[in-house]
C-alpha cells in the first residue's frame, strides 16, 4: 500500500533514515541496506523538493537561509549606524565641555548629524531594502561633500580607527543588505513562477517508491536483529497500512478519491512491503 501515501507522509517517513543520527547509524549498520543510503537521501530530497506544504523544499530552505543572513547583517548595520550617530553626539558634548566651549565645532557636529541622519535613527526601523538605499545616499553624500569625510576622520573611534572607518563599515553592511535582498527577491520570484509539474512530482514519487520497496525487500533477507529491522521498517509498514485503509474503497454514496499532485498515484513497479518481490537496483533513476 505504499502507493497510497501522500507527499507529506513520504517526506516524514524517509527523513529519519536520511538525517536522524541514530536511525542513520542503525541503517548503515545493516549490511543488506547500508549501500542504499545515498539513494535514500536522494529520494528524500526529491519528494521534499516537490512537497507543496513545504514551499518547494530546497528553494524554501535557501529563502530561510537568506532571511537569517539578512537578519544578522541588519543587526550589525544598526549597531554601526548608532555608533556613528552617538559618536558625533559624544564629540559635540566634548566640544561644549571645553573651556572655553568650542561652539563652532559643536555646530559642525549638528550639521553633519542632520545630513547623515535627517530623520534621526528612525531609519533603523525601516525595511532592509530601505536601509540599504539610505547607505547608498550617504555614500553619494561623502563623494559630494569631502569636508564631511575630513570631519569624520578627525573623530577617534575604537583602537586606532576613526569615525570614518565606522561609517565605511556601515556602508559596506548596507551594500551587503542590498545584495541579500536582491538574491531573495529573485529566488522567491523563481519559486513562485515555476511550480513543480505533475511529471516532476510523479518522478519524485516513483523514485521514492522504488528505493523504499528495495529497502523493505532487502530487510526480508537481513540477519539483523528483529528489533533493528522493526525500527527501520515498522513506521513505513504502519503508515502504509493506514494509507491503504483511507483508500480501501468509497461508500456507494461517495465518489472515488481524485488523484492530485500530492495524493497517491499508482506505481506498477512497486513491490509489496514485506513481500518476496524485490526491485532491481539498475531500475533506480
N, C-alpha and C positions, 0 to 999 in steps of 0.2 A: 504493500500500500504506500510505498514511498511517493508514488505519483500524485497522491492526494495532498501532500504537504505544500503549504504556500511559501512564498519567499521569506517572510519573517521567520517562519519555523526553520527553514533551511539554513538561514544565517545563524540562528541561535544554536542549532544542533552542531554545526561544524566549528563554531567559534571556540569551544573548549578544546577540541582536537588540535586546532591550529595555533591557539595563543595561550590557553591556560597552562601555566608552568607545570603543574602536577600531572594534568592529563596528557600534555605533550610528552613529558618524560615517560609516562606509562605507555603511551602509543609507540614511542620509539624503542621501548624495551621489548616489544613483542616482535620477534623476527619476521613473522609472516606478513606484517603490515608496515613495518618500520620504513621500508623503501618507498612506500606510497605517500609518506608525509608531505613531501614537496607538492605533490599533485592535490592533496587535501587542501593545502594553503592556497593553491591556485584556484581551486573550485570555490573555496570560501570567499576569496576576493572577487571572483566573478559574480556570485549571487549578491554579494554586498554592494557591488557597483551598480546593480540594476534594481536594488530594493527601493521601491517608491517611498516607504516610510522613513528611509534613512537619507533622503535628499541626495541620491545618486552616489552614495558611498564615498569613493575616493575623492570626488570633487568636493563633497561636503567637508571631508577631513582637511583638505587644503584650505578651504574658506575659513574653517575654525582656526587653523594654524596662522593664517594671515591676521585674523581678528586678534588672536593672542599676541602676535608680534606687534601689531598696531597699538595695542593697549600698553605694552611695555615701552615702546618708543614714545608714545604720547606722555606717559608718566615722566620720562626723563626730560622731554621737551618742556613740560610745565615747570619742572623744578629749575631748569636753566633760565626760563623766562622770569620766574620770580627772583632768581639770583641777580639777574640784570637790573630788574626794577628796584629791588631792595638795595642793591649795591649803589645805584645812583642816589636813592634816598639817604642812605647812610653817609655817602660822600657829601651830600648837601648839608646834612646836620653837622658834620665835622667842620665844614667851611663856616657855618654860622657860629660854631662854638669857639672859633679862633678869637684872639684878642689883638687887634680889633677883628670883628667878623668880616669874612670875605663875601659880601653881598653879591658882587658881580659873578663870582664863581657859583654861588648858590643859584643865582638866576639862570645861569647856563645849564645847571642841572635840571631846572624846571623845564627849560626849552627842550632839551634832549629827551627828557622823560615824556613830555607831551607828544613828541614826534615818534618815539618808539612805541608808546602805549597811549594812543589818542583816546581810547575808551577804558583806560586802566587795565586791570588784569581780567576783565570780563571775557577777553578773547580766549582765555583758557577753558571757558565753559562751552566754547563753540565746537563744531564737528572737527575731526582730524583734518578733513579737506580744507576747512576754513582756516584752521591754524597753519596749515602748510601754505595757503595763499597769503596769509599775513606775513610769514617769514620771507616770502618772495618779495613782498612790498618793502620790507626792511632792507633786504639785500640791495634793491634798487636805490633806496634812500641813502645807504652808505656810499654807493657809487657816485650819486649826485652831490652829496654833501660831505666831502672828505674831512671837514672840520669836526664832524661828529666822530669819525674814526679816530682822529687825534685826541679828542676828548676822552673817549672810552679807553684808549691806550694809556692815558695818563692816570687812570684809576687802578690801583693794585688789586689783585684778586688772590686766590689761594696759591700758595707756593710762590713761584717766580712769574706767574701769569698776570695778565691784566684783564680788565672787564671786557676788552675787545676779544680776547681769547674765548671768554664765556659766550659772547654774542656769536662768534663763529661756530661754536659747538651747537648753540641754539638753532642757528640757521641750517646746520647740517641735519639736525633731527627733523626740521621742517621738510627738507628735501626727501628725507627717508620716509616720512609720513606720506608725502605725496606719491612716492613710488609704490608704497604698500597699498594705498587706496586705489591707485590705478590698476594694480595687479588684481586686487579683489573685485573691482568692478568688471574687469574683463572676464575673470573666472566665473562670476555669478551670471554674466550675460551668456557665456557659453553654456553654462549649466541649464539656464532657463530656456534656451533656444534649441538645444539638442537633446531632447528626451530620448530615453532608451527605446529602441524599436522593439516590436514584438519578436522579431528574428533574434535580436541580441538577447532578450530575456529568455527565449526558448533555448538558445545555445548555452547560456549560463546554467539553466535548469538541467539540461542534458548532461553537461559536464559534471554537475553535482551528483545526478543520479548514478552515473557510471562509476565514479570513484567511490561513492558510499556503498554501492552494491558490491564492488570489488573488495572493499574492506570487510564487509559483512560476510562475504563468501570465504575470504581467507581466514577469518576468525573461526569458521567452522572447522578448519584443519589445524588450528593452532593448538600447541601444547601448553599455552599459558594457563595460569590458574583460572578457575571458573569465575572467581571474584574479579580478577583483572579484566577478563573478557566482558563480564557484565557491566563494569564501569564504562567501558568504551561503547559497547553495543546496546546496553539497556535503554538509554534515553531515546535512541533512534527508533528502536522497535516499539517502544511505548507511544511515542509521538506519531509514528506511522499508523499504529493501531487506532489511536484516537481520530486521526485524519480520515481513516477508512470508514469509521462509523459516521463521520459527518456526511459522507457521500455514499452511504450504504444504499441509497435509493430513495427517491422522492415519494411522498404520500400521494395517493390518487389525485388529491386536490391541489398538488404543488407542481410547478414546472420544474424540470431538471435544472440544476445549477449551471449558470452560464460560465464558459471558460473566459477568464480575463487575464490581464498581464501578470497578476500576482497569483492567481489561483492555480489549481492543479492542471497539468497537461499530460496527456498520455505519452508514455515513453516505451515503445515496443521493446527496446533493448534492455529494459530494467530487469535486474534479477530480483527474485523474491527474497526478502530478508530471511536469513537462516536457511535458505533452500540449498539445493545441490548445484544450481546453475551458477557459474562464475562469469566474470567479464574479462575478456582478454585485454591485457594492458595495451596492446597495439591499437585497440579501438578508441583509447582515450584521445581527446583532442590535444 
